[in-house]
Amino acid sequence: MKKTIYQVDAFTHEVFKGNPAAVCIMEQWPEEAQMQRLANENNLSETAFAVPVGECYEIRWFTPEMEVELCGHATLATAHVLFEHQDHPGEWICFESIHSGRLTVKRSGELLTLDFPVDRMEEMLLPELIVTALMKPPLKAFRGKTDFMFVFASESDIAEMEPDFGLLAQVGGRGVIVTAPGNEVDFVSRFFAPQAGIHEDPVTGSAHTSLTPYWAKVLGKKRLTARQLSARGGELICEDKGERIEISGHAVTYMVGEIII
């Protein structure tokens, strides 16, 4: 059986930037082991699988090594595929996740906006392992549903960071967010996930469900601009809606191909 597969760069206006995701729109769910093998073969930070159910789509996300509970850039990429390649009608798509509930994406011109549940972070004592792994102590430490977040003083702290990924893999959870105030945007971040088989994720939409409420409170504003300082880089617009977070960005198709299952 042949299936179309798309590779989309998310949170960018141009190819070779942002975060690449593979997207497979299926008529029915493949076996979980098969989805994991496909994600491993794609070797991207995430491969998204979506199946139409009524007026919505069920969606799941896999790294090369594991299924994750929420992924922003691959959801943005999936919406881009449905709008641009699958002739989805209207300006709104709903997704259902077994782990994260109802997720929506709306289109306004070329801008796509995710509506995701907020992730409230709780302040925690700083693990000594983190100081060693990140080579510098953060100002504050937090833990959310799946990720850790560490706050630093300046954008240069984030840009110049060279973590020990072997040590970071011992921290637990899905990944580690590091963040600081931005020079040209409200805040900057990077996301490390050796625990999930990804040393550094280029642009992590789901991490901004944790970052946005924190920086909204610190900066006293609901709508914020953000930049992820990976090698590929990515730009996001985030808005704190209370129990929901809106995360906006662009996406562009890099490749359309076929997989043989």
N, C-alpha and C positions, 0 to 999 in steps of 0.2 A: 504494500500500500504506500502511495506517495502522498505527502502532505506538504503544503506550502509553509515555509518558515521565513520570518522577517527578522532582520537585525536593525534596530533603531537606536540612534544616539539621543538620549534624553537629557533635558535641562541644558540645551544648547541650541543655537541657531544654525550651526554648521557641523558637518561630519568631522570625525576624528577628534571631537571634543565631547564634553559631557560624559554620560555613563552609558555604554552600550548594553542593550538587553536583547535577548532572543525572544520572539513571540510566536506561539503556535495556537491558532484558533482551531479547536477540535469539535467534531459533532458529538462525541461522547468521550468519557474519561478513559485514557489508557491506564494500564496497571501502574501503580506508584513506582515500582522498580524500573519500569520502562521510562517514565518521566525523569527519574534520577539519572539513568544512563544517558538520556538525551542531554540533560543539563551538564553532565560531566563531559560529554563529547563536545558540546558547544564551548565549554571552558570560559564562559563569561560570568560576571559576578552573579547574574540571575537569568534564568529562563522562565518566562511566564507561560502558563497554559490556561486557556479560557474556553468554556463550553456554554453555549446559549441555553438559558433556562427561562422560559416565558419572555418577559420584556427585559430581563437582566442577563448577566453572564456570571457564572461561577468562575473564580480565579484562584490559581495556586502558583507559588513561586519556589523555584529550586536554585540553590547555589550548586557548584560542581560536587558538593559533598553532602548537602542536607536541604530539607524543606524549611522555609522560614515562615514566620507568622504574618509578616507584613513587608511589602516592598513598594516604595514610592516610584522609583524611576521605571521599573518594569510595568507598573500599572499605568503610568503616563505613556509608556511605549505601546502598551496594548490598546489604550484609547486612540492613540495616533494611528495604529494599524486599522482599527475599526472605522475610524472617520475617513482616512485617506485611501484605504485599499479595499475595504469591505462595504463601502457605501452605507454606513450606519446613518439612519435618518435623524434629523434634529440636531440639537446642540448639547445633548446630555446623554450620558451612559451610566448605568448603575452596575456595580459588581457586588457579588456576594462572596465573602471569605468565611470559611469554617472557623478560622481563628480570630478574625478582626471584624466580622459583621458586615454591614452595608457600607460600601465605599462608592463614591460617585466622582465622575469627571465631567466638567462642563467646558465647552469650547467657546471662546470669544475671539473671533478672528483667527490668528495663528496661536494664541495663548491658550494653554490647557491648564485647568485648575482642579487639583485633587481636593476632595473633602474627606479627611481622615479623622479617626478618634484621637484625642489628646493623650499623651503619655506623661503623667505627673511624676516628676523625679523627686526622690526623697534624699535629703542630705545624709551623708555617711562619713564615717571616719576614713581617713586616707590610708589605703593599704600601702605598706612599705614596698611591696612588689611593684606598684605603679610608679613610684618615684624612681626606682631602679630601671624599669622598662622604658619610661619616657625621658629619662636622663635629667629631669627637672621637676621639682614639686609643683603641683597645681595650687591655685588659691583655694579652690573648693572642689569637693567630690560629691557626686550624686549617683543614685542607682534608680533605674526605671524598670519597666516590665521585662525588657530583654537586654538592655544596654546599660553601660556605665557612661557617665559624662564627667569630664574634668575641665575646669575653667581656668584659663591662664590670663595674664595681664595684657598681652599685646599680640597683634597679628603676626609679628616676627617670631614670637614663641611658637606659633602654630606652623608657619611656613618653614621654619628651620628644623623642625622636629625630625629626628631619626630614631624611631623607637626600636627596641629589641623585640622582634616579633615572637621569638621563642618564649620569652617571659610573658608577653601579652596573651599568648595562647593559654596560659595557666590561670588567667584572671576569671574565666567563666563567662556565662551569659553569651549573647550573640556577638557583641562587639563593643568597641571603646570609641566614644566621641570625645574629641578635644576641641575646645572652642575659646574664642576671645573676641573683644570688640574689633570691628574692622576699621581700616583707614578710609575706605571709599564706600563701604556698605555698613549696615548696622552691626552685623556680626559675621565672623568667618568660622570655619570648622574643617576638620578632617575626620575620617572614620576608618578605624582599623578593625579587621575581623579575621585574624588568623584562626580563631576558634571555628569559623565557618568555611575555612579554606580560601579566604581572601585577605591577603596582607593589607591592602588599602583599597577601599571602594572609591571609585572616582567621584560620584555624586550620590548622596544617600537621602532620598526624599523622606523615608520613614524616620530618620534621625531628627528631622525638623519638627516632628510631633513632640519631641522632648526639648529641642533648642528653642522653639518659638515661644512657649509660655514662659520659659526662664528669662529670655532677653526682653520679652514684652514687659515683664514686671520690672526688670532692672532699668530699662530705658524709658519706661512710662509711655509706651505707644503700642498700638495693636497691630499695625501694618509695618512690616520690616523687610528690608532687603538683605539678602544673604549670598555668600560666595563660599564654595567648597574649594579648598586650596590644594587639591590633588594635582598631579602632573597634567591631566586633561582639563581639569577645572570645570566649574559649573555655576550657573546663576539661578537664583530662586527668589520669588516674592512670597512671603509668608504672612498670614493673618491669623491672629488669635481670636477664635470665635467662642471661647469658653470651653465647652466640652468637645469641640471640634476644632481642627486646624485646617485652613486652606493653604495649599502649597501650589504655586503657579510656576510654569516654565514652558519652554518650547521643546519640540522634538523634530528629528529629521531622519528619514529612511536612509540607511547605508546600503542594505542588501536585501534582495528577495530571492529565495531559492527553494529547493525541494529537499525534503528528507525522505528516506525510504525506510519504512517501519515493517 
